[in-house]
Amino acid sequence: HVRTFLLLYLVLIALPVIAEWGAFALPGLCAMSWALLGIEAAAMECERPFQRRANHLKLGAMCVRVAQAVAQAVGDLPIGDS
């Protein structure tokens, strides 16, 4: 829903700005749109960090490492030395 409202906002804000400034407003509007859509795209990537894509976290490998560390820590405990 955020993307829909963001696109609606960008279209609606462009109308009065272009009406007042004409073609001179286009570079500023493009820069603002690029920045806001980039922030929105980064937020979408942060919402799903464990997918199978190049820039996502490898959850399976992380779980295996944690399990190995816990097994090693438990295995290093002295038993019955009180």
Long-range contacts (C-beta under 8 A, 24 or more apart in sequence): 2-40, 2-43, 3-40, 6-36, 6-37, 6-40, 10-36, 10-37
